[in-house]
């Protein structure tokens, strides 16, 4: 997350593979985001800058990694005065928007390939704009959340499980999500899970509603 001349910008992503190649890709993506977020006036331009950085890194490798190295990601931007959020989704799990106890899955209007695959389709992704009213929260996450499963093998459905969740703060929302995943899986979480939450404060600064789902 980074404060920029264009508003608060966020990135969450998931790099294909493991080992040093994945570590290097993370370094490239984060470095490109931090530098370009300050200078690119649009999210599409920011996505293109990250794409080019990954392509340069991939060109230095041999074999299959040169073709298959990619990163799924969501780029988010909350411009002042903060009443809307802009999103570009590059093959990543869709963010969730919490508004007055409802949960909306923010699927992209037009799917786009992950970052690092620009050679297959010259499409930086469409920017979707969504209302972000006072008291609303945005949750970005990796597929470790949706690929958590219960003892019967059923995957976790965050939109269903978290309906009724009022986000008093980003920390409170994250704590509620982690606690609910632990309940659902009986504590047997088997994959890494990255979460990022943002909450737009009410005009009075008060909490928007009661606490979490408690299932």
C-alpha positions as CSV (number, residue, x, y, z in Angstrom):
1,X,0.0,0.0,0.0
2,X,1.4,3.4,-1.0
3,X,0.2,7.0,-0.7
4,X,0.7,8.7,-4.1
5,X,-0.3,11.9,-5.9
6,X,-3.2,10.0,-7.4
7,X,-4.5,8.6,-4.2
8,X,-3.8,5.5,-2.1
9,X,-2.6,2.6,-4.3
10,X,-2.4,-1.0,-3.3
11,X,-1.1,-4.2,-4.8
12,X,-1.7,-7.8,-3.8
13,X,-0.4,-10.7,-5.9
14,X,0.6,-14.3,-6.1
15,X,3.7,-15.4,-7.9
16,X,3.7,-18.7,-9.8
17,X,6.1,-21.3,-8.5
18,X,8.5,-21.4,-5.6
19,X,12.2,-21.0,-4.8
20,X,14.5,-18.3,-5.9
21,X,12.7,-17.6,-9.1
22,X,9.6,-16.7,-7.2
23,X,11.5,-14.6,-4.7
24,X,13.1,-12.7,-7.6
25,X,9.7,-12.1,-9.2
26,X,8.3,-10.8,-6.0
27,X,11.2,-8.4,-5.7
28,X,10.7,-7.2,-9.3
29,X,6.9,-6.7,-8.9
30,X,7.2,-4.9,-5.5
31,X,10.1,-2.7,-6.7
32,X,8.3,-1.7,-10.0
33,X,5.0,-1.0,-8.1
34,X,6.7,1.3,-5.5
35,X,8.5,3.3,-8.2
36,X,5.8,3.5,-10.8
37,X,2.9,4.1,-8.4
38,X,4.4,7.6,-7.8
39,X,4.6,8.6,-11.4
40,X,2.0,6.7,-13.5
41,X,-1.2,8.7,-13.6
42,X,-3.4,5.7,-14.4
43,X,-3.7,2.2,-13.1
44,X,-3.4,0.8,-16.7
45,X,-0.1,2.6,-17.0
46,X,1.0,1.2,-13.7
47,X,0.1,-2.3,-14.7
48,X,2.0,-1.9,-18.0
49,X,5.1,-0.7,-16.1
50,X,5.0,-3.8,-13.9
51,X,4.4,-6.0,-17.0
52,X,7.5,-4.6,-18.7
53,X,9.6,-5.1,-15.5
54,X,8.6,-8.8,-15.3
55,X,9.2,-9.3,-19.0
56,X,12.8,-7.9,-18.7
57,X,13.4,-10.2,-15.8
58,X,11.9,-13.2,-17.7
59,X,14.2,-12.5,-20.7
60,X,17.2,-13.1,-18.5
61,X,16.1,-16.7,-17.8
62,X,16.3,-19.8,-19.8
63,X,13.8,-22.6,-20.6
64,X,10.3,-22.9,-19.4
65,X,10.6,-20.1,-16.7
66,X,11.0,-17.6,-19.6
67,X,7.6,-18.5,-20.9
68,X,5.6,-19.4,-17.7
69,X,6.8,-16.9,-15.2
70,X,3.8,-14.7,-14.2
71,X,2.1,-13.1,-11.3
72,X,-1.7,-12.8,-10.6
73,X,-2.5,-9.5,-9.0
74,X,-5.1,-6.9,-8.2
75,X,-4.2,-3.2,-8.3
76,X,-6.4,-0.9,-6.4
77,X,-6.6,2.9,-6.2
78,X,-8.6,5.1,-3.9
79,X,-8.4,8.7,-5.1
80,X,-9.4,11.7,-3.0
81,X,-12.0,12.3,-1.6
82,X,-12.2,8.5,-1.2
83,X,-15.8,7.8,-2.3
84,X,-14.8,5.3,-5.0
85,X,-12.2,2.6,-5.6
86,X,-10.6,1.8,-9.0
87,X,-9.5,-1.8,-9.6
88,X,-7.5,-3.7,-12.2
89,X,-7.6,-7.5,-11.9
90,X,-4.9,-9.5,-13.6
91,X,-6.1,-13.1,-13.2
92,X,-6.4,-12.8,-9.4
93,X,-9.2,-13.8,-6.9
94,X,-11.8,-11.0,-7.0
95,X,-11.7,-8.5,-4.0
96,X,-14.6,-8.3,-1.6
97,X,-16.5,-5.1,-0.8
98,X,-18.3,-5.0,2.6
99,X,-21.1,-2.5,2.9
100,X,-23.6,-2.5,5.8
101,X,-23.3,-6.2,6.4
102,X,-23.5,-7.2,2.8
103,X,-20.5,-8.7,0.9
104,X,-20.1,-8.1,-2.8
105,X,-17.6,-9.9,-5.0
106,X,-15.9,-7.4,-7.3
107,X,-15.4,-9.5,-10.4
108,X,-13.7,-7.7,-13.3
109,X,-15.9,-6.5,-16.1
110,X,-13.3,-7.9,-18.6
111,X,-10.9,-10.7,-17.5
112,X,-7.2,-10.0,-18.2
113,X,-4.1,-12.2,-18.2
114,X,-1.7,-12.2,-15.2
115,X,1.2,-9.8,-15.0
116,X,4.2,-11.0,-17.0
117,X,2.2,-12.4,-19.9
118,X,1.9,-9.3,-22.0
119,X,3.6,-11.0,-24.9
120,X,0.5,-13.2,-25.2
121,X,-2.0,-10.3,-25.2
122,X,-1.2,-6.6,-25.2
123,X,-4.0,-5.8,-22.7
124,X,-3.1,-4.0,-19.4
125,X,-6.6,-4.8,-18.1
126,X,-9.7,-2.7,-17.8
127,X,-10.1,-0.3,-14.8
128,X,-13.3,-0.9,-13.0
129,X,-14.7,1.8,-10.7
130,X,-16.8,0.9,-7.7
131,X,-18.5,3.2,-5.1
132,X,-16.8,3.1,-1.7
133,X,-19.2,4.7,0.8
134,X,-18.5,5.6,4.4
135,X,-18.2,2.5,6.6
136,X,-17.4,0.3,3.6
137,X,-14.3,-2.0,3.6
138,X,-12.3,-3.6,0.8
139,X,-10.7,-6.9,1.3
140,X,-7.9,-8.1,-1.0
141,X,-6.6,-11.6,-0.6
142,X,-4.6,-14.5,-2.2
143,X,-6.1,-17.8,-3.1
144,X,-4.9,-19.3,0.2
145,X,-8.2,-17.9,1.5
146,X,-10.5,-19.5,-1.1
147,X,-8.6,-22.7,-1.2
148,X,-8.9,-23.4,2.5
149,X,-11.2,-26.3,3.1
150,X,-13.2,-27.9,5.9
151,X,-12.9,-31.5,7.1
152,X,-15.3,-32.6,4.3
153,X,-13.1,-31.0,1.6
154,X,-15.4,-28.1,0.8
155,X,-13.6,-24.9,-0.1
156,X,-14.1,-21.7,1.9
157,X,-16.5,-19.3,0.3
158,X,-15.6,-15.8,1.8
159,X,-18.7,-14.0,0.3
160,X,-21.0,-16.5,2.0
161,X,-19.1,-16.9,5.2
162,X,-18.5,-13.2,5.9
163,X,-22.0,-11.9,5.1
164,X,-23.1,-9.9,8.1
165,X,-19.5,-8.8,8.9
166,X,-19.3,-5.1,9.9
167,X,-15.7,-3.9,9.6
168,X,-15.0,-1.7,12.6
169,X,-11.5,-1.2,11.3
170,X,-9.1,-3.0,8.9
171,X,-7.4,-4.8,11.8
172,X,-10.8,-5.9,13.1
173,X,-11.9,-7.2,9.7
174,X,-8.6,-9.1,9.2
175,X,-8.9,-10.6,12.7
176,X,-12.5,-11.7,12.0
177,X,-11.5,-13.3,8.7
178,X,-8.5,-15.2,10.1
179,X,-10.6,-16.4,13.0
180,X,-13.4,-17.6,10.7
181,X,-11.0,-19.5,8.5
182,X,-9.5,-21.2,11.5
183,X,-13.0,-22.3,12.6
184,X,-13.9,-23.5,9.2
185,X,-10.8,-25.5,8.7
186,X,-10.6,-26.7,12.3
187,X,-7.2,-25.0,12.5
188,X,-5.8,-27.0,9.6
189,X,-4.8,-24.2,7.2
190,X,-2.5,-25.8,4.6
191,X,-1.6,-22.8,2.3
192,X,-0.2,-19.4,2.8
193,X,-2.8,-16.6,2.9
194,X,-2.2,-12.9,2.4
195,X,-4.9,-10.4,3.3
196,X,-5.1,-6.6,2.9
197,X,-8.1,-4.6,4.2
198,X,-9.0,-1.0,3.8
199,X,-11.9,0.7,5.6
200,X,-13.4,4.1,4.8
201,X,-14.3,5.8,8.1
202,X,-17.8,7.0,8.9
203,X,-18.0,10.9,9.1
204,X,-18.1,10.7,12.9
205,X,-15.3,8.1,13.1
206,X,-17.7,5.7,14.8
207,X,-17.8,2.0,14.1
208,X,-20.2,1.1,11.2
209,X,-22.0,-1.8,13.0
210,X,-21.8,-4.9,15.2
211,X,-19.0,-7.4,15.2
212,X,-18.3,-10.4,12.9
213,X,-20.0,-13.5,11.8
214,X,-19.1,-15.9,14.6
215,X,-20.0,-19.0,12.8
